[in-house]
Amino acid sequence: MLVKELGNNYKWLVIHAEAQNDFERLRENYAINNEILEYSLDRHEKAHVEYDQTEEVFYLIYNAPLKMEKADYYQTVPFTLIIKDDYLITIHNQKTAYIIEILEKCRASNPNLSLYQFLFKSIFLITEEFFPAVELMEDRREEINQKLKAKTTKKSLLELSDLETSITYMVSASKQNSIVLEQTKLQSIYRSFKEYEKEQLEDAIIEARQLVEMTHLSSQILQQLSGTYNNVLNNNLNDTMKILTVLSVLLTLPTMVAGFFGMNMPLPLEHNAYGWIISIIISLVLWLVLSLILRKILR
């Protein structure tokens, strides 16, 4: 557990999710109950906010962007912030350690923020981390689009699918975050916030709304792009099936003519030295006539 000084005699407790001893100290020294700690350790926990009037504990779980090892693939991970008395407690893991660095810079450049100001400023900065990720995905979408225009390959389509999965995570996380910040205004503690703290919360809400709009627009464009190439593939498949059908129909004529003259019975041209040439000519004439008919029908 790292204890850092904040402005106005506040303290910031930085805790790693794998440090079990630190969690014991939180329970014993700061009266943080097990339910809150379990929320903070659940990597599938959804963003939410709650204020416990009895224990006077305010805790907020907020989604943060996380780039996976696989290129161009993003997910989100919950990040926990708790306020108890004069302490801000953040619980992070190896994947969200970069957020602590961001908050450190914020603390250094804004030494006189109140406790809740620092909390909402932290939320604002976490939200800002989504925007570069979404912009990178938009750049990647345009790159994949150009590749698909040149040639529609399975590899490019799989890359587009990964991008759709990433933006789905982003849309869901941004909506949850926006709702959580709106719900903060419904908590009983909101009435005790100073005006500058409410303003900082409003800034965070505005940033979260902008992120929702940006991710939603990006998701719609990706869905439209995916639908377009799906229609293109279906159209190509229809064209291929049409060609194969026409070829199979046309190829039946030579087979029918050859089968007719191959029957074991007296037939026209049976004793003609040029009978096989005439049968070929008949097949070609019938083939040309049928191809002209099919061309007019399928035009």
C-alpha positions, 0 to 999 in steps of 0.5 A, spaced: 500 500 500 502 506 497 500 512 501 500 519 497 499 526 500 493 530 496 492 537 497 488 540 503 491 534 508 487 529 504 491 522 503 491 517 497 491 510 498 494 506 492 492 499 492 494 493 488 489 488 487 493 482 488 496 485 495 492 481 500 495 484 506 493 491 504 485 488 503 486 486 510 488 493 512 482 496 509 477 492 512 481 493 519 483 500 519 478 503 514 472 499 515 471 498 508 466 492 508 467 485 504 462 487 499 465 493 496 472 489 496 469 484 492 466 488 487 473 491 486 476 485 485 471 482 480 474 483 473 467 482 470 464 488 474 459 493 471 460 500 472 456 503 478 456 508 484 454 507 491 454 511 497 453 508 504 450 513 509 451 508 515 459 507 513 460 514 510 463 510 504 463 513 497 465 508 492 465 508 484 467 503 479 468 506 472 470 502 466 477 504 463 480 502 456 485 496 455 489 494 449 489 487 448 496 483 446 492 482 439 493 488 435 487 493 434 483 489 439 481 493 445 477 491 451 475 495 457 476 493 465 473 496 471 477 501 475 475 502 483 475 509 486 473 509 494 472 515 498 472 514 506 473 520 511 479 524 508 482 518 504 481 516 496 482 509 495 484 506 488 484 499 487 488 497 480 491 491 477 497 490 472 492 492 466 490 498 469 497 501 472 497 506 467 491 510 470 495 511 477 501 514 472 495 519 469 493 520 476 500 522 479 501 527 473 494 530 475 496 530 483 502 534 481 499 539 476 493 540 481 496 540 488 490 544 491 484 540 489 479 538 494 478 530 495 472 530 490 475 534 485 480 530 485 476 524 484 472 527 478 478 530 475 480 522 475 474 520 472 475 525 467 482 523 465 480 516 465 474 518 460 479 521 455 483 515 455 478 512 450 478 517 445 485 515 442 483 508 442 477 510 438 480 514 433 485 509 432 480 504 431 477 509 426 484 509 422 484 502 422 477 501 420 479 506 414 485 502 412 481 495 412 476 498 408 481 500 403 484 493 403 477 490 402 475 495 396 482 492 393 480 485 394 475 482 399 479 477 403 478 472 409 483 475 413 481 483 412 474 480 414 476 477 420 480 484 422 473 487 421 470 483 425 475 484 431 474 491 430 467 490 431 468 486 437 472 492 440 467 498 438 462 494 442 466 493 448 467 501 447 460 503 446 457 498 452 463 501 457 462 508 455 454 508 456 455 505 463 460 510 465 455 516 462 449 513 466 454 512 473 456 519 473 449 521 472 447 517 478 452 520 482 447 526 482 442 522 485 446 520 491 445 523 498 452 525 498 451 530 492 447 535 496 454 536 500 458 537 494 461 544 494 459 548 487 466 547 484 466 539 485 459 539 482 462 543 476 468 538 476 462 532 476 459 536 470 465 536 466 466 529 467 459 528 465 460 532 458 466 528 457 462 521 458 457 524 453 461 526 448 465 519 448 458 515 448 456 519 441 463 518 438 463 510 440 456 510 437 457 513 431 463 509 430 459 503 431 454 505 426 459 506 421 462 499 422 455 496 422 454 499 415 461 497 412 460 490 415 453 490 412 455 493 405 461 487 404 456 482 406 451 484 401 457 484 396 459 477 398 452 475 397 451 478 390 458 475 388 455 468 391 449 469 387 453 471 380 457 465 381 451 460 382 448 463 376 454 462 372 455 455 374 447 454 373 448 456 366 454 452 364 451 446 367 445 447 363 449 449 356 453 442 358 447 438 358 446 439 350 452 436 348 451 430 352 444 429 350 446 429 343 452 425 344 447 420 348 442 420 342 447 418 337 451 413 342 444 409 342 445 401 340 439 402 334 439 404 327 440 412 327 440 417 322 447 419 319 449 412 322 453 410 316 455 417 314 462 418 314 462 425 317 456 423 322 460 425 328 462 432 325 455 433 323 453 431 331 458 436 333 455 441 329 448 440 331 451 440 338 454 447 337 448 450 334 443 448 339 448 450 344 449 457 341 441 457 340 440 456 348 446 460 350 442 466 346 436 464 350 439 464 357 443 471 355 436 474 354 432 471 360 438 473 365 440 480 362 
